[in-house]
Amino acid sequence: MNALAPRIRRYFVWQHRWVGLALTFFLIVIGITGSLLAYREEIDRLLNPDLYARPIPGARPLDLATLAERAEAIDPHARVWYFYQTRNDHVSLRCVPRTDPATGKPFDIDYDHLILDPITGREIARLKTYGARSFGRRTFMSYVYDLHTSVMCGGAGWNFLGYVAVLWVLDCFVGFYLTLPIGWTQFWTRWTPAWQVRWGATLFRRLFDLHRAPGLWLWPMLFVFAWSGVMFNCRPVYERVTHALFDYKSEMDELPMPTGKVVERPRLGWREALRIAEQRMEDVAGRRGFWVDRAVGFAYIAEVGMYNYTVLSSLDFRRSPPGTDIMIDGNTGELKAVMLPRGEHAGNTIGNLLWGLHYGDLYGWSLYRLFVAVFGWVVVLLSLTGVYIWWRKRRRA
């Protein structure tokens, strides 16, 4: 066994080296863009102050139904798909074209987001963010998001980054193993240097320590971000593992599936649907034992003919957007689905927690968001020092 251990270690060193090199570019892109996305709203506001209304002291935002009605009154050729109202100076409503009854084809609209003043309902702007060809201050953060989630390559890039995340998860365990000393003799004494950076050593040794020590100290968060990346971009792998380890209900089990018939105009309008959804949510909260802070999001999903109503509740890990949702039938108001961020299935609770951790949105803690922004640059540091170590050892060889 003692003779076999060095051979096993050499194999994992080889694997860590080449997997790390293969992932370097993508981890650098993900790290930098993730750091920016931690402050997405703040950066967007800095670049586009004209998209944010001046706050009116003491004024309350319009209710969700009124905002949706205002948006659809502004452009009858568009319908509201979904939106979240989390601030008092800006609400962005995701819009899609209605079907032209004369042609049976969608109307041609040149935007996908309608920006309103949530206090007055006044139109502020119309933005094209999905598939936008022009790069500028309006679309900067959308480009950053696309880089982070799909390296600007659409669905293929999204899937590819899912495989990158799977390799990153595996490499996390390999990297941790390589920090361990061989054998159990004086284990803790020999493992202690792996946690330290020797600032007075040579440049190579300092950079080697900067590759190893932060990776050890921050290993749990490296795993969290890698595994949550699998959750977002490689769903089949994530769900198979989660099913095997925890009580888990997948989206396929939980959410209604499209019927093939798109119902653009349900019997219930936005206002009546909101009234019913509020009552249904109140009933659910009473039965499940949680309290509702405020309504945050509303959507009409024409493919299933249902409204989705989102609130911030005492169960939520994240704030923007939260994850306490119900779905009601667009024609009858019947409660069709309840999605709670925790308390039902352990696997789903863990998934919602991972979502908040990945997005830097954990109970609204500003210090955690700052940590996520800095952590993105730690990923860049680990990637660059790994390349340097490979280059130095290759040059010596």
C-alpha positions in Angstrom: 0.0 0.0 0.0 2.9 2.4 0.9 4.4 1.7 -2.5 1.1 2.3 -4.3 0.4 5.7 -2.6 3.0 7.7 -4.5 1.8 6.3 -7.8 -1.8 7.2 -7.0 -0.6 10.7 -6.0 1.3 11.1 -9.2 -1.8 10.2 -11.2 -3.9 12.8 -9.3 -1.2 15.4 -9.8 -1.3 14.7 -13.5 -5.1 14.9 -13.5 -5.3 18.1 -11.5 -2.7 19.7 -13.7 -4.4 19.0 -17.0 -8.0 19.4 -15.9 -7.0 22.7 -14.2 -5.3 23.9 -17.4 -8.4 23.0 -19.5 -10.6 24.9 -17.1 -8.4 27.9 -16.6 -9.9 30.2 -19.2 -13.5 29.4 -18.3 -12.8 29.8 -14.5 -11.2 33.2 -15.1 -14.2 34.4 -17.1 -16.6 33.0 -14.6 -14.7 34.5 -11.7 -14.5 38.0 -13.1 -18.0 38.1 -14.4 -19.4 36.6 -11.2 -17.6 39.3 -9.2 -19.4 41.9 -11.3 -22.7 40.2 -11.1 -22.7 40.3 -7.3 -23.3 44.0 -7.8 -25.4 43.8 -11.0 -28.0 46.3 -10.0 -25.5 48.8 -8.6 -23.4 48.7 -11.7 -26.4 49.0 -14.0 -27.6 52.0 -12.1 -24.2 53.6 -12.3 -24.1 53.1 -16.1 -27.8 53.9 -16.7 -29.0 56.4 -14.1 -31.8 57.5 -16.5 -33.5 54.1 -16.1 -34.2 54.7 -12.4 -36.9 57.1 -11.3 -36.3 59.7 -8.6 -37.7 58.4 -5.3 -40.8 60.2 -3.9 -40.6 60.3 -0.1 -43.5 58.5 1.5 -44.9 57.2 -1.8 -45.8 53.6 -2.1 -45.4 51.5 -5.3 -48.3 50.5 -7.3 -49.6 47.0 -6.8 -48.5 44.2 -9.1 -51.7 44.0 -11.1 -51.7 47.8 -11.8 -48.1 47.6 -13.0 -48.9 44.7 -15.4 -52.0 46.5 -16.6 -50.1 49.7 -17.3 -47.5 47.8 -19.2 -50.0 46.1 -21.5 -51.9 49.3 -22.0 -48.7 51.0 -23.2 -48.3 48.5 -25.9 -51.3 46.3 -26.8 -49.1 44.2 -29.1 -47.1 42.9 -26.1 -48.1 41.0 -23.1 -46.4 40.7 -19.7 -44.7 37.4 -19.1 -43.2 38.0 -15.6 -41.7 40.7 -13.4 -40.4 41.3 -9.9 -41.0 44.5 -8.0 -38.2 44.6 -5.4 -37.3 48.4 -5.4 -39.2 51.7 -5.4 -37.3 53.4 -8.3 -37.3 50.8 -11.1 -39.4 47.8 -12.2 -38.5 45.8 -15.3 -41.3 43.8 -16.9 -40.4 40.9 -19.2 -42.6 41.2 -22.2 -43.3 39.0 -25.2 -45.3 39.7 -28.4 -48.9 38.8 -28.7 -50.2 36.8 -31.6 -51.6 38.9 -34.5 -55.1 37.5 -35.1 -54.9 38.5 -38.8 -51.7 36.5 -39.6 -51.5 34.0 -36.7 -47.9 35.1 -36.1 -46.4 37.2 -33.3 -46.4 40.9 -33.6 -43.0 42.5 -34.2 -41.9 44.3 -31.1 -38.3 45.6 -30.8 -37.9 45.1 -27.0 -38.2 42.4 -24.4 -38.2 44.5 -21.2 -40.4 47.5 -20.4 -39.0 49.7 -17.6 -41.6 51.5 -15.5 -41.6 53.8 -12.6 -43.2 51.6 -9.9 -44.6 54.6 -8.1 -46.4 56.3 -11.0 -46.5 53.6 -13.7 -44.8 55.9 -16.1 -42.8 54.3 -18.9 -39.1 54.9 -18.5 -37.6 52.8 -21.3 -37.9 49.8 -23.6 -34.9 47.6 -23.7 -33.7 44.7 -25.9 -31.6 42.5 -23.7 -32.0 39.0 -25.2 -30.1 38.6 -28.4 -29.0 42.2 -28.4 -26.5 42.9 -31.1 -25.2 46.3 -29.9 -22.8 46.5 -27.0 -23.0 49.5 -24.7 -23.9 50.8 -21.3 -27.6 49.6 -21.7 -26.6 46.0 -22.4 -23.3 45.8 -20.5 -24.6 43.8 -17.6 -26.6 41.6 -19.9 -23.4 40.8 -21.8 -21.7 40.1 -18.5 -24.5 37.7 -17.5 -24.3 35.9 -20.8 -20.6 35.5 -20.5 -21.0 34.1 -17.0 -23.7 31.6 -17.9 -23.0 30.6 -21.5 -19.7 32.3 -22.6 -21.9 34.1 -25.2 -22.7 30.9 -27.0 -26.4 30.4 -26.2 -27.7 27.0 -25.3 -24.6 25.2 -26.4 -22.4 27.4 -24.2 -24.8 26.9 -21.3 -24.5 23.1 -21.6 -20.8 23.3 -22.1 -20.3 25.3 -18.9 -22.4 22.6 -17.1 -19.7 20.1 -18.0 -17.1 22.6 -16.9 -18.8 22.8 -13.5 -18.9 19.0 -13.3 -15.1 18.9 -13.9 -14.6 21.7 -11.4 -16.5 19.7 -8.7 -14.3 16.6 -9.3 -11.2 18.8 -9.4 -12.1 20.3 -6.0 -11.8 16.9 -4.4 -8.6 16.0 -6.3 -7.1 19.4 -5.2 -8.1 18.8 -1.6 -6.5 15.3 -1.7 -3.2 16.6 -3.0 -2.8 18.9 0.0 -2.9 15.9 2.3 0.5 14.4 3.5 1.2 10.8 2.6 0.7 8.5 5.6 -0.6 9.2 9.0 2.6 9.7 10.9 2.6 13.2 12.4 -0.3 14.0 10.1 -1.4 17.3 11.5 2.2 18.6 11.9 2.9 17.8 8.2 -0.4 19.2 7.0 -0.1 22.5 8.8 2.2 24.1 6.1 -0.4 23.5 3.5 -2.6 26.1 5.2 0.0 28.8 5.3 1.6 31.2 2.9 5.4 31.6 3.4 5.8 35.3 2.4 9.5 35.2 2.9 10.1 32.3 0.5 11.0 32.4 -3.2 8.5 33.7 -5.8 7.7 30.2 -6.9 7.0 29.0 -3.3 4.9 32.1 -2.5 2.7 31.5 -5.6 2.5 27.8 -4.9 1.3 28.6 -1.4 -1.1 31.2 -2.8 -2.5 28.4 -5.0 -2.8 25.9 -2.2 -3.6 27.7 1.1 -6.6 29.8 -0.1 -7.9 26.7 -1.9 -7.9 24.9 1.5 -9.3 27.7 3.6 -12.1 28.4 1.1 -12.6 24.8 -0.1 -16.2 24.6 1.1 -17.1 27.7 -0.9 -15.2 26.4 -4.0 -17.4 23.3 -3.8 -20.6 25.4 -3.2 -20.0 27.5 -6.3 -18.9 24.5 -8.5 -21.8 22.3 -7.4 -24.4 25.1 -7.8 -22.9 25.7 -11.3 -23.9 22.1 -12.0 -27.3 22.8 -10.6 -27.8 25.7 -13.0 -26.2 24.4 -16.1 -26.2 20.6 -15.9 -29.5 19.8 -14.4 -29.7 16.0 -15.2 -26.4 15.4 -13.3 -27.5 17.5 -10.4 -30.9 16.0 -10.1 -29.6 12.4 -10.3 -27.1 13.0 -7.5 -29.5 14.9 -5.4 -32.2 12.2 -5.8 -29.7 9.6 -4.7 -28.7 11.5 -1.5 -31.8 13.4 -0.4 -35.6 13.6 -0.5 -36.0 15.6 -3.6 -38.7 16.7 -6.0 -37.6 17.8 -9.4 -39.0 20.6 -11.5 -40.6 18.0 -13.8 -42.5 16.7 -10.8 -43.4 20.0 -9.2 -44.3 22.3 -12.1 -47.2 22.0 -14.6 -46.0 21.0 -18.1 -47.0 22.9 -21.2 -50.2 21.5 -22.9 -49.2 22.6 -26.4 -52.0 25.2 -26.4 -51.0 28.8 -25.7 -53.7 30.8 -23.8 -52.8 34.4 -24.2 -56.0 35.9 -22.7 -57.2 33.9 -19.7 -60.6 34.5 -18.2 -59.0 36.1 -15.1 -57.3 39.4 -15.7 -54.3 40.6 -13.7 -56.4 42.3 -11.0 -58.8 39.4 -10.3 -55.9 36.9 -10.5 -53.9 39.0 -7.9 -56.9 39.1 -5.6 -57.3 35.3 -5.8 -53.5 34.6 -5.5 -53.3 36.8 -2.4 -56.0 34.7 -0.8 -54.5 31.4 -1.9 -51.1 32.4 -0.5 -52.6 33.5 2.8 -54.3 30.1 3.1 -51.1 28.3 2.3 -49.1 30.4 4.8 -51.7 29.6 7.5 -51.5 25.9 6.8 -47.7 25.7 6.5 -46.9 28.0 9.4 -45.0 30.8 7.7 -45.6 34.6 7.4 -45.6 36.7 4.3 -43.7 39.9 4.3 -44.8 41.4 0.9 -45.7 40.5 -2.6 -42.7 40.7 -5.0 -43.4 39.0 -8.3 -46.2 38.2 -10.7 -46.2 36.2 -14.0 -48.6 34.8 -16.5 -47.3 31.6 -18.2 -49.5 31.3 -21.3 -48.0 27.9 -22.2 -49.7 26.3 -19.1 -52.5 28.9 -18.7 -51.5 29.8 -15.2 -50.5 32.8 -13.0 -47.4 32.5 -10.8 -47.4 34.7 -7.7 -44.2 35.3 -5.7 -43.9 36.7 -2.2 -41.0 37.3 0.3 -41.7 35.1 3.2 -40.1 33.9 6.5 -39.0 30.8 4.6 -36.8 32.6 2.1 -33.0 32.4 1.9 -32.8 35.0 -0.9 -34.4 38.4 -1.4 -34.1 39.3 -5.1 -36.1 37.4 -6.1 -37.3 35.2 -3.3 -38.6 31.7 -3.8 -42.0 31.4 -2.2 -44.4 30.8 -5.1 -47.8 29.5 -5.9 -49.5 28.9 -9.2 -53.2 29.3 -9.9 -55.3 28.4 -13.0 -55.7 31.4 -15.2 -59.4 30.6 -15.9 -60.7 29.3 -12.5 -58.2 30.6 -9.9 -57.7 27.0 -8.6 -54.5 26.5 -6.7 -52.3 24.3 -8.9 -48.8 24.3 -7.3 -47.0 25.4 -4.2 -43.2 26.0 -4.3 -41.7 26.8 -0.9 -37.9 27.5 -0.5 -37.6 25.1 2.5 -39.5 22.8 4.8 -40.9 20.3 2.3 -38.0 18.2 0.8 -34.4 18.3 2.0 -33.0 18.2 -1.5 -35.1 21.2 -2.6 -34.2 23.1 0.6 -30.5 22.6 -0.2 -31.0 23.7 -3.8 -32.6 26.9 -2.7 -29.8 27.6 -0.3 -27.3 26.9 -3.0 -29.1 29.4 -5.2 -28.8 32.2 -2.6 -25.2 31.4 -1.9 -24.3 31.4 -5.6 -26.1 34.7 -6.3 -24.6 36.5 -3.3 -28.1 36.9 -2.0 -28.3 35.3 1.5 -31.0 37.0 3.7 -29.9 40.3 2.1 -26.6 40.3 4.0 -24.4 42.9 2.4 -21.2 41.4 3.8 -21.9 38.1 2.2 -22.4 39.8 -1.1 -19.1 41.6 -0.7 -17.5 38.2 0.0 -18.9 36.7 -3.2 -17.5 39.7 -5.2 -14.1 39.1 -3.7 -14.4 35.3 -4.0 -14.6 35.7 -7.8 -11.1 37.2 -7.8 -9.9 34.3 -5.6 -11.0 31.9 -8.3 -9.0 34.0 -10.8 -6.0 33.9 -8.4 -6.2 30.1 -8.1 -6.4 29.7 -11.8 -3.5 32.0 -12.7 -1.2 30.6 -10.0 -2.0 27.1 -11.2 -0.9 28.0 -14.7 2.3 29.6 -13.3 3.1 26.4 -11.3 2.7 24.3 -14.5 4.8 26.7 -16.5 7.7 26.7 -14.0 7.7 22.9 -13.6 7.5 22.4 -17.4 10.4 24.8 -17.9 12.5 23.0 -15.3 11.8 19.7 -16.8 
